[in-house]
Amino acid sequence: MNELELMALIAGGETLTLEFKGESKKPLSDRELALACMCMANTTAGSLLIGVEDDGTITGAKPRHGTITDPAKLSALVRNSTVPPLDVVVLEHSTANGAVLEVRVPKGQSTTSHTDGTCQRRVMENHGPACVPFYPHEHGGSGLRLGAEDMSAMPCTQAKFIDLDPLQFERARNTISARTGDKTLLSLGDEELAKAIGALETVDDQLVPTLTGLLLLGREEALRKHIPTHEAAFQVLDPGGEVRMNDFFRKPLVELADLFEQRFKARSQEKEVQVGMVRMPIPDYSFPAFREALLNALFHRDYRRNECVYVQWHPDHLFITSPGGFPEGVNVRNLLTHEPKPRNRRLYEAGKRLGLVEQTGRGVDKVYDGQVRYGRPVPDYSRSDDTAVRLIIQGGSESQEFASFIFQRERSTGKPLTIGEMIGLNRLFHQRQLSAASLAEDMHAGTPEASAILERLVEEGLVEPREDKQGRVFQFTAAVYRQLGKPLAHARLKGLDTKAQEKAVMDHVAKHGRVRREKAMELTGLAARNATALLRSLVSKGKLVPKGEKRGRYYHLPGSQSVKS
């Protein structure tokens, strides 16, 4: 549009499809701009002219980004402020009286609102066009289109095919080859591959990248320009909380995942333990768990929020934050049981085809698996709220005995334990007894589901039920405790008969030379009075000899004066 055409358009005055926004008295705020676009989109496609007063006088648009106005940033602002996101086109026209910004607004694919919930539509009133409330009962004929809320599927009309980086296409192909990607994509050229994964759309006979295309394959400068909300940081903190590494990136996701994985591997250490004839590694942090947590943070974040994905490496834990709360219906209590519900479906599906993200949609299971199989606490999402998903992955405190037991079990049966079974065994290892209600709480599941898991473990000979004051509880079997290197733990829980009690005490004396009453209590699970009676019985049978008085008394073998502890 040249200046004469612009003047002719302005001379026709405001209409249902044309709105003037003057800035002679005060600059147009970001919210006012987004509301005006949303209002028009709910009625028809049209244009806003910023820098033109209501009477048609050109007073000029104020610079919005320092001394200039960046059309791409203005377009991104509207996109991030509307739901579903509106992809407007911003053009700048020079006139003798100052610059005029033309904002071309498409008709909404469904009812559009501001991110704060405001919803309006444009109507013609007696004095001219105006924005009025758009009530829910009026939405029925608004042309709702399934999937319209997926921001990642939106074409970015101010970007071009050349904004996609050939180097990122090669990275994508390498990812497909190295992982479980769709190998049929390898034979396609760049343009065909981009179309196949939804990275390109045809708009007005032009190939236009979608937000998915820019996020996966875009040049860094294009990402900064068209998706300014995209940013991720890798930070390393010392015990005092001082930041020792503070790297921020705006790279496309394929490259970004590689960069973060390299930093993880450079810092993660592992120890090896001998399990039979096999050496088993136990890492500080499980790489599959970290990878899934990272990709979840990048692929499921809310790209409308002008916030950063953080990966913080603390001395004893990892802290990962992702802008935007859980998708609707998903919360901390049902993470393991809710069906997959990606926020950015187009981006997620493209990631699956490239082999980047979990194919079954159960990436969170891998995060849990990477913790509990080494005897560590379950992942902690308790700090999450409506503004961000926050995850703590505890490091250290691993149990070599438990990890070895899980490794041997899966190796001998030829099948992996389920996440529910693993959590149940992990909790039993740490607290010795477990009820179905407690397991349900740990799993974020229902009590019937937890009961079924425990009964399955009973059938497999791993746990056994017993009645407690609180009702039915479960504990490891004697065989499992032997595998864990704790043969007496089962006896302490269940109790020994007299012969077994005597044997436990005598075995200890044979090994250590003597025994005190407190140790006898620990070995047999008996109360103080009963442990004293057992020791006296062994003395009367000539098996032990007492020495010392009161608190200093201990018992040793006849003819022995050993003072070994």
C-alpha positions in Angstrom: 0.0 0.0 0.0 1.5 3.4 -1.1 0.8 6.7 0.6 -2.0 7.6 -1.8 -3.8 4.3 -1.2 -3.3 4.8 2.6 -4.8 8.3 2.4 -7.8 7.0 0.4 -8.4 4.2 3.0 -8.3 6.7 5.9 -10.6 9.1 4.1 -13.3 6.4 4.1 -13.4 6.6 7.9 -13.7 3.8 10.5 -15.8 0.8 9.5 -16.4 -2.7 10.9 -13.2 -3.8 9.3 -11.1 -0.6 9.9 -10.1 0.9 13.3 -8.1 4.0 14.0 -5.9 4.2 17.0 -4.4 7.6 17.7 -1.4 8.2 20.0 -1.4 12.0 20.2 -2.5 12.1 23.8 -0.9 8.9 25.1 0.8 5.8 23.6 -1.4 2.8 22.9 -0.6 0.2 25.6 0.2 -3.4 24.8 -3.0 -4.5 26.4 -5.1 -2.0 24.4 -3.5 -3.2 21.2 -4.2 -6.9 22.0 -7.8 -6.1 23.0 -8.4 -4.2 19.7 -7.1 -7.2 17.7 -9.1 -9.7 19.7 -12.2 -7.6 19.3 -11.9 -7.4 15.5 -11.0 -11.1 15.1 -14.2 -12.2 16.8 -16.2 -10.4 14.1 -14.3 -10.3 10.9 -10.8 -9.9 9.3 -9.7 -6.2 9.3 -7.0 -3.7 10.0 -5.9 -1.3 12.8 -4.2 1.9 11.8 -2.0 3.1 14.7 -1.0 6.8 14.5 -4.4 7.9 13.0 -6.9 9.7 15.2 -10.6 9.0 15.3 -11.3 11.9 12.9 -8.7 10.6 10.4 -5.9 13.0 11.2 -2.5 11.4 11.0 -0.4 12.2 14.1 2.1 9.4 13.8 2.7 6.2 15.7 5.1 6.3 18.7 8.2 4.1 18.6 7.6 0.9 20.7 11.1 -0.6 20.9 13.5 2.2 21.8 13.7 4.5 18.8 12.0 2.1 16.4 9.1 -0.2 16.1 9.9 -3.9 15.3 6.9 -5.4 13.4 7.9 -8.9 14.4 8.0 -8.1 18.1 4.6 -6.4 17.8 3.2 -9.4 16.1 4.6 -11.7 18.8 3.1 -9.5 21.5 -0.4 -9.9 20.1 0.2 -13.6 19.6 1.2 -14.1 23.2 -1.6 -12.0 24.6 -4.6 -13.8 22.9 -6.2 -17.2 23.2 -6.1 -18.9 20.8 -3.1 -16.9 19.6 -3.8 -14.4 16.8 -1.1 -14.1 14.1 -1.3 -10.5 12.9 0.8 -8.9 10.2 2.3 -5.6 11.1 3.4 -3.1 8.3 4.9 0.3 8.7 3.9 3.2 6.3 5.8 6.5 6.1 3.8 9.7 5.6 4.6 13.4 5.8 3.0 13.5 9.3 4.7 10.5 10.7 4.7 6.7 10.6 1.4 4.8 10.5 1.4 1.2 11.7 -1.0 -1.1 9.8 -2.0 -4.2 11.9 -3.8 -6.7 9.7 -6.0 -9.0 11.8 -7.3 -12.3 10.6 -10.7 -13.6 11.5 -10.4 -15.8 14.5 -10.6 -19.6 13.9 -12.6 -19.8 17.1 -13.8 -17.4 19.8 -10.7 -15.4 20.8 -10.1 -13.8 24.2 -7.3 -11.9 25.9 -5.1 -13.9 28.2 -6.7 -12.2 31.2 -10.1 -13.6 30.1 -11.6 -10.5 28.5 -13.7 -11.3 25.5 -15.2 -8.7 23.1 -16.5 -8.4 19.6 -16.8 -5.6 17.1 -20.2 -4.2 16.2 -21.7 -1.2 14.5 -23.6 1.1 16.8 -25.4 4.4 16.1 -22.2 6.5 16.5 -20.0 4.0 14.7 -18.0 0.8 15.3 -17.4 -0.3 18.9 -16.2 -3.2 21.0 -18.8 -4.8 23.2 -18.7 -7.8 25.6 -18.9 -11.2 23.9 -20.9 -13.4 26.2 -20.6 -17.2 26.3 -24.1 -17.8 25.2 -23.3 -15.8 22.0 -20.3 -18.1 21.1 -22.4 -20.9 19.6 -22.1 -19.8 16.0 -18.5 -18.6 16.2 -17.1 -21.4 14.1 -15.2 -23.3 16.7 -12.5 -25.4 15.1 -11.0 -28.4 17.0 -7.4 -27.8 17.9 -7.6 -24.1 17.3 -6.1 -23.5 20.8 -2.7 -25.1 19.8 -0.3 -22.2 19.6 2.4 -24.3 18.2 0.4 -25.1 15.0 0.0 -21.4 14.1 1.7 -20.1 11.0 4.1 -17.2 11.7 3.1 -15.1 8.7 6.0 -12.6 9.1 8.5 -15.4 8.8 9.8 -17.1 5.6 11.1 -20.5 4.7 14.6 -19.0 4.6 14.2 -18.4 8.4 14.7 -22.2 8.8 18.3 -23.2 9.2 19.7 -26.0 6.9 22.1 -27.0 9.7 19.1 -27.7 11.9 17.6 -29.9 9.2 20.8 -32.0 9.4 20.6 -32.1 13.2 17.0 -33.3 12.8 18.1 -36.1 10.4 20.9 -37.1 12.8 18.4 -37.3 15.6 16.1 -39.5 13.6 18.9 -41.9 12.7 20.3 -42.1 16.2 17.0 -42.4 18.0 13.5 -43.9 17.5 12.5 -41.3 14.9 10.4 -41.9 11.8 13.0 -43.2 9.3 10.7 -42.4 6.3 11.6 -38.7 6.9 15.2 -39.4 6.0 14.6 -39.6 2.3 12.8 -36.2 2.1 14.3 -32.9 1.2 14.3 -29.9 3.6 11.0 -28.5 2.3 9.2 -31.9 2.2 10.5 -32.8 5.7 9.3 -29.5 7.1 5.8 -30.0 5.6 5.7 -33.6 6.9 6.2 -32.6 10.5 4.0 -29.6 10.4 6.8 -27.1 10.4 5.5 -25.3 7.2 2.1 -24.2 6.1 0.9 -22.6 2.9 -0.6 -19.2 3.5 -1.7 -17.1 0.4 0.3 -19.3 -1.9 3.5 -18.7 0.3 5.3 -21.3 2.4 5.2 -20.0 6.0 6.9 -21.6 9.0 4.7 -22.5 11.9 5.8 -21.9 15.5 6.7 -25.6 15.6 9.0 -25.1 12.6 10.7 -22.1 14.1 11.1 -23.8 17.5 12.6 -27.0 16.0 14.5 -25.7 12.9 14.6 -22.0 13.0 17.7 -19.8 12.8 18.6 -18.2 16.2 18.0 -14.7 14.9 14.5 -15.7 13.7 13.7 -17.2 17.1 14.7 -14.0 18.8 12.6 -12.0 16.4 9.4 -14.1 16.1 9.3 -16.0 19.4 11.0 -13.7 22.0 9.5 -15.7 24.8 11.7 -18.7 24.0 14.7 -19.0 26.3 16.4 -21.7 28.4 19.2 -21.5 31.0 21.6 -24.0 32.4 22.9 -22.9 35.8 25.4 -24.6 38.3 25.2 -23.5 41.9 27.7 -24.2 44.7 26.7 -25.2 48.3 26.4 -21.5 49.3 24.0 -20.8 46.5 26.5 -18.9 44.4 26.0 -19.3 40.6 29.2 -20.9 39.1 27.8 -21.4 35.6 25.0 -19.2 34.1 24.4 -20.0 30.4 21.3 -18.7 28.6 20.3 -19.9 25.1 17.8 -19.1 22.4 18.7 -22.0 20.2 16.2 -24.3 18.3 15.0 -27.2 20.4 17.0 -30.0 18.6 20.3 -28.2 19.2 19.2 -27.0 22.6 18.6 -30.5 23.8 22.0 -31.6 22.7 23.7 -28.6 24.4 22.0 -29.4 27.7 22.7 -33.1 27.5 26.4 -32.4 26.9 26.5 -30.2 30.0 24.7 -32.9 32.0 27.1 -35.7 31.0 30.1 -33.5 31.7 29.0 -33.2 35.4 27.3 -36.5 36.1 29.4 -39.2 37.7 28.7 -42.9 38.3 30.0 -45.7 40.4 30.0 -49.4 39.5 28.9 -52.2 41.7 29.4 -55.9 41.1 26.2 -57.9 40.6 27.1 -61.5 40.1 29.3 -61.5 37.0 28.1 -58.1 35.8 29.2 -54.7 36.8 26.2 -52.3 37.2 26.6 -48.5 36.9 24.8 -46.3 39.5 24.8 -42.7 38.3 24.5 -39.5 40.4 21.4 -38.8 38.3 19.7 -41.0 35.7 20.4 -39.6 32.2 17.0 -40.9 30.8 15.2 -39.2 33.7 17.0 -35.9 33.2 16.4 -36.1 29.4 12.7 -36.6 29.8 12.4 -33.9 32.4 14.3 -31.5 30.2 12.2 -32.3 27.1 9.0 -32.1 29.0 10.0 -28.6 30.2 10.8 -27.5 26.6 8.0 -29.1 24.7 5.1 -28.6 27.1 5.9 -25.1 28.4 3.6 -22.1 27.8 5.2 -20.1 25.0 2.9 -17.2 25.7 4.6 -16.5 29.0 7.7 -14.3 28.7 9.7 -16.5 31.1 12.7 -18.9 30.9 13.1 -22.6 31.3 15.6 -23.2 34.0 17.8 -26.2 34.7 19.7 -25.6 37.9 22.4 -28.1 39.1 22.6 -27.9 42.9 25.2 -30.0 44.9 22.5 -32.5 46.0 19.6 -32.1 43.5 18.5 -30.8 40.1 15.8 -28.1 39.9 13.9 -27.8 36.6 11.2 -25.1 36.0 8.9 -24.8 33.0 6.8 -21.7 32.5 3.0 -22.3 32.7 1.2 -24.7 35.0 0.1 -28.2 34.2 -2.4 -28.6 31.3 -6.1 -28.5 32.4 -7.0 -31.6 34.3 -3.4 -32.6 35.1 -2.0 -32.0 38.6 0.6 -33.3 41.0 -1.9 -35.9 42.3 -2.6 -37.6 38.9 0.7 -37.2 37.0 1.3 -40.9 36.7 -2.3 -41.9 35.9 -3.6 -39.1 33.7 -3.6 -39.7 30.0 -1.1 -37.7 27.9 -2.3 -34.2 27.3 0.4 -32.1 25.5 -0.1 -28.3 25.6 1.7 -27.8 22.3 0.3 -30.8 20.3 1.8 -29.9 16.9 5.3 -29.4 18.5 4.9 -32.6 20.5 3.9 -34.7 17.5 6.8 -33.3 15.4 9.1 -34.1 18.3 7.9 -37.7 18.3 8.5 -38.1 14.6 12.0 -36.8 15.1 12.6 -39.2 17.9 13.2 -36.4 20.4 10.3 -37.0 22.8 8.7 -40.2 24.4 6.8 -42.1 21.7 4.1 -43.3 24.1 3.5 -40.0 25.8 4.6 -41.4 29.1 7.8 -39.5 29.6 7.0 -38.7 33.2 7.2 -42.5 33.9 10.9 -42.4 32.9 11.5 -39.5 35.3 10.1 -41.6 38.2 11.9 -44.8 37.0 15.2 -43.0 37.0 14.8 -42.1 40.7 13.1 -45.1 42.4 15.1 -47.9 40.8 18.2 -46.6 42.6 16.5 -46.3 45.9 16.1 -42.5 45.8 13.0 -40.5 46.6 10.3 -40.0 44.0 10.5 -36.9 41.8 9.1 -33.9 43.7 6.6 -31.7 41.8 5.1 -30.1 44.9 6.3 -26.6 44.2 4.4 -26.4 41.0 1.5 -23.9 40.6 -0.5 -22.1 37.9 2.6 -20.1 36.8 5.1 -22.9 36.4 5.8 -26.6 36.7 8.7 -27.1 39.1 10.6 -30.4 39.5 13.2 -31.5 42.1 15.3 -34.6 41.3 17.3 -35.7 44.4 20.8 -36.9 43.8 23.0 -39.0 46.0 21.5 -41.2 48.8 21.3 -44.1 46.4 21.1 -47.7 47.7 23.5 -50.1 46.0 21.6 -53.1 47.6 18.2 -51.9 46.4 19.6 -51.1 42.9 21.3 -54.5 42.7 18.1 -56.2 43.8 16.0 -54.4 41.1 18.7 -55.2 38.4 18.8 -58.9 39.4 15.0 -59.2 39.5 14.4 -57.7 36.0 17.3 -59.7 34.6 16.0 -63.0 36.0 12.4 -62.5 34.9 13.2 -60.9 31.6 10.6 -58.1 32.1 10.8 -54.7 33.6 8.9 -53.8 36.8 6.1 -51.3 36.4 6.4 -47.8 37.9 3.8 -48.7 40.5 5.6 -51.9 41.5 9.0 -50.0 41.6 7.5 -47.2 43.9 6.0 -49.9 46.2 9.3 -51.7 46.5 11.2 -48.5 47.0 8.9 -47.4 49.8 9.1 -50.8 51.5 12.9 -50.6 51.4 12.9 -47.4 53.3 10.0 -47.8 55.7 9.7 -51.6 56.0 5.9 -51.7 56.1 3.4 -50.2 53.6 -0.4 -50.0 53.4 -2.4 -49.7 50.2 -3.5 -46.2 51.2 0.2 -45.0 51.7 1.2 -46.5 48.3 -1.8 -44.8 46.6 -0.6 -41.5 48.0 3.0 -42.1 46.8 1.8 -43.1 43.3 -0.8 -40.3 43.1 -3.4 -43.0 42.4 -6.5 -44.6 43.9 -6.3 -47.1 46.7 -7.9 -49.9 44.6 -5.1 -49.5 42.1 -2.4 -49.5 44.8 -4.0 -52.6 46.4 -3.8 -54.5 43.0 -0.1 -53.7 42.7 0.6 -54.9 46.2 -1.4 -58.1 45.6 0.6 -58.7 42.4 3.8 -58.3 44.3 2.5 -60.9 46.8 1.8 -63.3 44.0 5.4 -62.8 42.7 6.8 -63.7 46.2 8.3 -60.3 46.8 6.0 -59.1 49.6 3.7 -60.6 52.1 0.7 -59.2 54.0 0.1 -59.1 57.7 -2.4 -57.6 60.0 -1.5 -54.5 62.0 -3.3 -52.2 64.4 -3.9 -49.9 61.4 -5.2 -52.8 59.3 -3.7 -54.8 56.5 0.0 -53.9 55.7 2.7 -55.4 53.5 6.3 -56.1 54.0 9.2 -57.8 52.2 9.4 -61.6 52.3 12.4 -63.2 54.0 13.8 -64.1 50.6 13.8 -60.5 49.5 15.6 -59.4 52.7 18.2 -62.1 52.1 18.8 -60.7 48.6 19.1 -57.2 50.1 21.7 -58.4 52.5 19.5 -58.0 55.6 18.6 -61.6 56.6 17.5 -60.6 60.1 15.3 -57.7 59.1 12.4 -60.0 58.3 12.7 -61.7 61.7 12.5 -58.4 63.5 9.3 -57.6 61.7 7.6 -61.0 62.0 9.2 -62.4 65.1 11.3 -65.6 65.6 10.4 -68.8 67.4 12.6 -69.7 70.5 15.0 -71.9 68.6 15.6 -69.2 65.9 16.0 -66.6 68.6 18.7 -68.7 70.3 20.4 -69.3 67.0 20.5 -65.6 66.1 22.1 -64.8 69.5 24.6 -67.6 69.4 25.6 -66.8 65.8 26.4 -63.3 66.9 28.5 -64.4 69.9 30.4 -66.9 67.6 31.3 -64.0 65.3 31.8 -61.2 67.8 32.8 -63.0 71.0 30.1 -61.5 73.2 26.6 -60.1 73.3 24.8 -57.5 75.4 21.1 -57.5 76.2 20.5 -54.5 73.9 22.0 -56.4 70.9 19.9 -59.5 71.7 16.8 -57.3 71.6 17.9 -56.0 68.2 18.7 -59.5 66.9 15.4 -61.1 68.0 12.9 -58.3 68.1 12.2 -59.1 71.8 11.3 -56.6 74.5 13.9 -56.0 77.2 12.4 -58.4 79.8 12.0 -61.2 77.2 15.6 -60.7 75.9 16.9 -61.0 79.5 14.9 -64.3 79.9 16.4 -65.7 76.7 19.9 -64.9 77.8 19.3 -66.5 81.2 18.0 -69.6 79.5 21.2 -69.8 77.4 23.2 -69.4 80.6 21.3 -72.2 82.3 21.9 -74.5 79.3 25.6 -73.8 79.6 25.8 -72.1 76.2 26.7 -68.7 77.6 28.5 -67.2 80.6 27.5 -63.8 82.1 30.2 -61.2 83.0 29.8 -57.8 84.7 27.0 -56.2 86.6 23.8 -54.4 85.6 24.4 -52.1 82.6 27.9 -53.4 82.1 26.8 -57.0 81.8 27.6 -59.0 78.7 27.6 -62.7 77.8 30.4 -64.8 76.2 31.1 -68.4 75.3 32.2 -70.8 78.1 36.0 -70.7 78.5 36.3 -67.5 76.6 37.1 -64.1 78.1 36.7 -62.3 74.8 36.0 -58.6 75.0 35.4 -58.1 71.3 32.4 -55.9 70.5 
